Every structure is written in structure tokens, then in C-alpha cells.
Amino acid sequence: MPTTNDVVRVAALSDLHYTKSSQGTAQSLFAQIADSADVMVICGDLTDYGLAEEARILAKDLAAVQIPIVGVLGNHDFEAGEEREIARIMSDIGVKTLDGDVWEFRNVGFAGVRGFCGGFGRGMLGPWGEKIIKDFVHETVQEALKLESALARLKTDHRVVLLHYAPVRATVEGEPPEIFPFLGSSRLEEPLTRFDVTVVFHGHAHKGSPEGKTATGIPVYNVSHTVLKANYPDRPPFRLFEVHTDTRPDESVTPIGDRRSWGRRSTDQPPPGKQSASPSTS
């Protein structure tokens, strides 16, 4: 695929849920991504039970990918208390796992945190009552503050945010309403607006909706594997975007190959040389 210095192609996916028996299952997918994109983004739940052994199997499949990979961990990656080892295993093969950290590539800055729960809008849980409730809310606040600090360090014109939990309600619609508070939090939306983020990717809500936006119009994409499978069954389970670095941040994101594209600026045309270089779901 032809490349230009003023376009960065980002392939986003989430919720791989690698197990001890997953080796080789996603190699063709990873090869398609490497052939289509400049950067690969993974929004958490790399593993199924949070085991270092699962991460090593994923690392073997990712090791052949020759484009930069950046991601965050998800709640499944914390299940066994081996999240630091998982991050180290990813780092050993060059994957940049962000936890309040940043990474820059051709005038596009990437900032990422896991995020946390708490609910959305008027239904958002407040720090009132028992200490355990205050501690729960404190975790979400700390994740939002980590994201804010990361965004403040980026000097690029374009800012891409990686989360596992959702920052808006729109992309969890389709899940049972009873579990909305456990799928994300509006507190994660606040730093996005403050720093005029270009685009946000997250996972976690397996039955949610693929697209939404913040109150100020920042595009938010749920790239969970099952969401993309359900909404784009004719495409491989990832989504491809172009970030146009020669335009204003609020006009810079193009989803590639969507039958019904959405965003601040969108197109249905695939990039030159590719019949359908854009993915679908993850």
C-alpha cells in the first residue's frame, strides 16, 4: 500500500483473549494488519485469564509484525495478578504498553490508560458513603488523572487515546443496561475534551456499539473483537483509520472501507492499491 508522510494508518483492535491454546490463531490477522497499517493499536484484554503463559503465546504471534504496536492492558490481563509480567513480555518484543505513558509517531501522539468503571452521565457513581465506594470511585479518578497527565505531555498536533473501558455511553449501547456502570465511566471523557483529542479507541463492551462520540464531537470507536464481528461480518476483525497529519485535528480521522463511515470526516473509498484494506471488527 502506498504511504505518504502526511497520513498515518492506524489499525485498531481489542479483546484478543489469548489462551494457552491460541498460538497461531491470529497470525493471518496480524499479517493483514501489518500489510495495511503503519501502527497497530490493541485496546486491552490481550489474555483471557491474565496469565504470563498466555502472553508468551501471543508474543510469539506478534513477534513477526514489523510495524509498531502500542496498547493498553484490560481487566482480564489483571485477573491473575501477573499484569506487570504481561507488560514486560510485550515490551520484550517491542510492544509499547501504555499506563499513563505516551508514544509519538510522525506527529501523531498516542496516550493510553486502562480506565475503569463507574457509569455515565447522571448515573455516574459518586464518592459518597462507605470507604469501599470511595475507593472504587478513586480508582476511576486516578485513571482519568493519569490520562490527563499523559495528554499534557504530548506535543503533537494529533492525539490518539487508547482505553480499555469506555469513556462514553454511546459505545456500550447494546449491552444489558444493568451492566453499563461496569463498562466505563464519563470521568474518562473529561481529559479528552480538555486536550482536544483527535480520536479514541476502546474495547471491553463485547455487545456494545462500534461508534460514538463525546459531547464535543470527538469520535470514539469500540473495537472489541465481537462488536466488529457482529457489525462487519464480511471483514477481518480490525478497523483501519487514516490520521491526516496535514489537516486540523478536528478534521483528521478517516475510517477506511466502512460501508457506512462515521466520524468528523469520513470516506467510503479504500486506500489506493487495496480493494478493501479496512478492517471491521475486533
Buried (B, 14 or more C-beta within 10 A) or exposed (E): EEEEEEBBBBBBBBBBBBBEEBBEBBBEBBEBBBEBBBBBBBBBBBBBBBBBBBBBBBBEBBEEBEBBBBBBBBBBBBBBEBBEBBBEBBEEBEBBBBBBBBBBBBBBBBBBBBBBBBBBEEEBBEBEEEEEEEEBBEBBBBBBBBBBBBBEEBEBBBBBBBBBBBBBBBBBBBBEEEEBBBBBBBBBBBBBBEBBBBBBBBBBBBBBBBBBBBEEEBBBBBBBBBBBBBBBEEBBBBBBBBBBBEBEBBEBBBBBBBEEBBBBBBBEEBBEEBEBBBBBBB
